Each structure stands twice: as C-alpha cells, then as structure tokens.
Amino acid sequence: MTGLTFDIHRFSLNDGPGIRTTIFLKGCYLKCEWCHNPESQSFKPQLSFNPEKCLHCFECVKVCPNSAHKIKDNKHFVEWALCDFAGKCVEVCPSGALKIIGANTDVDFIISEVMKDKKYYDKTGGGITISGGEPMAQFEFTKELLVEAKKQQIHTVLDTCGYGEKSHYKEILPYVDLFLFDYKLNDDDLHKKYTGTSNKQIMSNLEFLYKSGASIILRCPLIPGINDGDDHLKGIKEIIRKYSLLKSVEIMPYHTMGKDKAYRVGMEYKLSQINNADEHDKKRWLDYFAGAEINVVLN
C-alpha cells in the first residue's frame, strides 16, 4: 500500500513524547489561512521553487516540456498551471532551487525508516508520529502504518485536525497511543471563514475520542488578532473544564514559516501582514490559563 507523503522527519522533538520520526502525509480537508505547512494542503504533488537559491542558469527552461518556467527581465518565474510534475527541471537544477513536493511512498519503506531509530524510541519513550496535512484524509494508508508500527512495538501518535468520519476514528483507536488534536476556533462561523470547514464534526470527534478513553493532547494554534481574543480563550477554558482528563493543552504561537513555503508552490498566503507572536502575546496567553486544572504549555 502506498500513500502520498511529502516528508519523513527523523529525530523530531515536538510531535509527541521522546525522540520521534514524523511522517508527513499530503492532503488536508481544512485550508487554514495560518497553516505552517501550506504545501501539505493539496492532494496532488506540487512543484516548489525557491528563488533565493536560483542561479539564473535557466537550464530548467530548456528541459521543461510545457514551458512552465519563464524568463522575464532576466529573472526566473514559474507559471504553475502549466506544470505536470515531470521533474525534468528538478533533475537539471544545480542549486536545489526546484523540487517536487509529494511522492507515493509504500508502508514497508516508511516502517524500515522508522525502525532505524528504534533504540532511541525505547530510551526516550518516543516512536512514530503521523502528521500532515491530515492523516485521516488517507485513512487506509494511515491505518496500515499504525498497524505495522504496533506490530513492531513502536509508540504511535496521530496528529489530526479532527475532521473525518467518526467510524474511521473508531477503527484506528486501538492502534493510536496518543492523539494530538487541534482546536482552532470556538466560533463555527469564524472556523468556516479561516479554515474552510465547520467545526461541528471536529468537536463531535473530540467528544467521541474522549469518551472512548483515548489519550489526547489538545493543540491550540493562536494567531494574534484572529483567535487570541477572550471568546476563543474562554472556549479553550471550557474545553479544559469539560474534558478534565486531557493529558495537557499545548498553545502553539503563530509564526510566519508558512508564508515563504506558500509562495514557493504558487499559493496565496492571506495572513502576510500578521507578524510572529511575540513574548507579550505568549505571556498573556499563559497568564490567562494560570491555575487551570490541566497543564497548559507553549509548544
């Protein structure tokens, strides 16, 4: 079985306990405007062009069968709609300015990569984390990865936005040791505005997993001026009160990492005017949750 992946990150320290190998799957149901991996949203491969690495040799122009690479004023730009991901431009690029993001990868290969670091998992309580995009958007592949990891006695984490069929969450529940579950916006209308989907199914899945005894860390991305106001922070507090057995709550301060990554694959980045969350923002958020029944930390 194969799935569309865009990265395998070994020695990850922020995607669950211990030292982990994080598998990033491509494709997501949500289109969060602050996404720090915007190249993960599409369900298809994409060409990435980093102009800072471009040597202006224009070898890509010579080999592209669809003339997707253009020269204007002695500068290189890409007409994204013309690219068919043949990859010839990537092969001839001497500086690594071009790459194809997204490749079909089989379960056996991923598990073999994961097993290379099993001694570190055993020492630190780490393991495999399946992230994205949204892993549940490639459900059969995600389930197979989890099943094979458990056969190898590897700790498993699923990083999910919570949007998917409830029956699918029920089916994979026996194979997931820990869920990293996103909580993005309390208000449903604002959730639709900034992510493209309602949060009703997401909240229903959170309720189901919690009542099923799943181990859950709630992850809350906070973006200054969008979802860091009293209404949403109060919503997080209400979640903490309602689900008092959550392992913890992680506040994930906004950063602009996704902006350049979006531009490199020809995507619009709508929050380009918002700066990174500063120390004042972070302190205010942590102060708001001081004394909460559950440990609230910055990630």
Long-range contacts (C-beta under 8 A, 24 or more apart in sequence): 1-106, 1-107, 1-140, 1-141, 1-144, 2-104, 2-105, 2-106, 2-107, 2-141, 3-104, 3-105, 3-107, 3-138, 3-141, 3-142, 3-145, 4-43, 4-44, 4-45, 4-102, 4-103, 4-104, 4-105, 4-138, 5-102, 5-103, 5-104, 5-105, 5-110, 6-39, 6-40, 6-101, 6-102, 6-103, 6-133, 8-105, 8-110, 8-113, 10-113, 10-116, 10-117, 11-117, 11-120, 12-129, 14-299, 15-129, 15-131, 15-157, 15-159, 15-180, 16-126, 16-127, 16-129, 16-155, 16-157, 16-159, 16-178, 16-180, 17-124, 17-125, 17-126, 17-155, 17-157, 17-178, 18-120, 18-121, 18-123, 18-124, 18-125, 18-126, 18-127, 18-155, 19-117, 19-120, 19-121, 19-123, 19-124, 19-126, 20-121, 20-126, 20-127, 20-128, 20-129, 20-157, 21-113, 21-114, 21-117, 21-127, 21-128, 21-129, 22-128, 22-129, 22-130, 22-131, 22-159, 23-110, 23-114, 23-128, 23-129, 23-130, 23-131, 23-145, 24-131, 24-132, 24-133, 25-130, 25-131, 25-132, 25-133, 25-134, 25-135, 25-137, 25-138, 25-141, 25-142, 26-101, 26-102, 26-132, 26-133, 27-132, 27-133, 27-134, 27-137, 27-138, 28-132, 28-133, 28-134, 28-137, 28-161, 29-134, 29-136, 29-137, 29-161, 29-163, 29-164, 29-197, 30-134, 30-161, 30-163, 30-195, 30-196, 30-197, 31-195, 31-196, 32-184, 32-194, 32-195, 32-221, 33-194, 33-195, 33-270, 33-271, 34-194, 34-221, 34-223, 34-226, 34-254, 34-258, 34-271, 34-274, 35-258, 36-255, 36-257, 36-258, 36-261, 37-132, 37-133, 37-258, 37-261, 38-258, 38-261, 38-262, 38-265, 38-267, 38-269, 39-101, 39-261, 39-262, 39-264, 39-265, 39-267, 40-132, 40-133, 41-133, 41-267, 42-102, 42-265, 43-137, 44-85, 44-102, 45-85, 45-100, 45-101, 45-102, 45-103, 46-85, 46-100, 46-101, 46-102, 46-265, 46-266, 47-78, 47-80, 47-83, 47-85, 47-89, 47-90, 47-98, 47-99, 47-100, 47-101, 47-265, 47-266, 48-98, 48-99, 48-100, 48-101, 48-261, 48-264, 48-265, 49-76, 49-78, 49-97, 49-98, 49-264, 49-265, 50-96, 50-97, 50-98, 50-264, 51-76, 51-97, 52-97, 53-95, 53-96, 53-97, 54-95, 54-97, 55-94, 55-95, 55-97, 57-94, 59-89, 59-92, 59-93, 59-94, 60-88, 60-89, 60-92, 60-93, 60-98, 62-92, 63-88, 63-89, 63-91, 63-92, 64-88, 64-89, 78-266, 80-265, 80-266, 101-265, 107-141, 107-144, 107-145, 107-148, 110-145, 111-145, 111-148, 111-149, 111-152, 114-149, 114-152, 114-154, 115-152, 115-154, 118-152, 118-154, 121-154, 121-155, 125-155, 126-155, 127-154, 127-155, 127-156, 127-157, 127-177, 128-154, 128-155, 128-156, 128-157, 129-156, 129-157, 129-158, 129-159, 129-180, 130-156, 130-157, 130-158, 130-159, 131-159, 132-159, 134-160, 134-161, 134-163, 134-164, 135-159, 135-160, 136-160, 136-163, 136-164, 136-165, 136-168, 136-169, 137-164, 139-164, 139-165, 139-168, 139-172, 142-172, 143-171, 143-172, 143-175, 146-172, 146-175, 146-176, 147-175, 149-175, 150-175, 159-219, 161-202, 162-201, 162-202, 162-203, 162-205, 162-206, 163-197, 163-201, 163-202, 163-205, 164-201, 164-205, 166-201, 166-204, 166-205, 166-208, 169-205, 169-208, 169-209, 170-208, 170-212, 173-209, 173-212, 173-214, 176-214, 177-215, 178-215, 178-216, 178-217, 178-247, 179-209, 179-214, 179-215, 179-216, 179-217, 180-217, 180-219, 180-250, 181-206, 181-209, 181-216, 181-217, 181-218, 181-219, 182-219, 182-220, 182-221, 183-218, 183-219, 183-220, 183-235, 183-236, 183-239, 184-220, 184-221, 184-227, 185-227, 185-232, 186-227, 186-231, 186-232, 186-234, 186-235, 186-236, 187-231, 187-232, 187-235, 190-227, 194-226, 194-227, 206-243, 210-243, 210-245, 210-246, 215-247, 216-243, 216-246, 216-247, 217-246, 217-247, 217-248, 217-249, 217-250, 218-243, 218-246, 218-248, 218-249, 218-250, 219-249, 219-250, 219-252, 219-299, 220-249, 220-250, 220-251, 220-252, 221-252, 221-254, 222-251, 222-252, 222-253, 222-254, 222-277, 222-281, 222-285, 223-254, 223-271, 223-274, 223-277, 224-254, 224-274, 224-275, 224-277, 224-281, 225-274, 226-271, 226-274, 228-281, 228-284, 228-285, 233-285, 233-288, 233-289, 236-289, 237-288, 237-289, 237-292, 240-289, 240-292, 240-293, 240-294, 240-296, 241-293, 244-293, 244-294, 246-294, 248-294, 248-295, 248-296, 248-297, 249-289, 249-292, 249-294, 249-295, 249-296, 249-297, 250-296, 250-297, 250-298, 250-299, 251-282, 251-285, 251-286, 251-289, 251-296, 251-297, 251-298, 251-299, 252-298, 252-299, 253-277, 253-281, 253-282, 253-285, 253-298
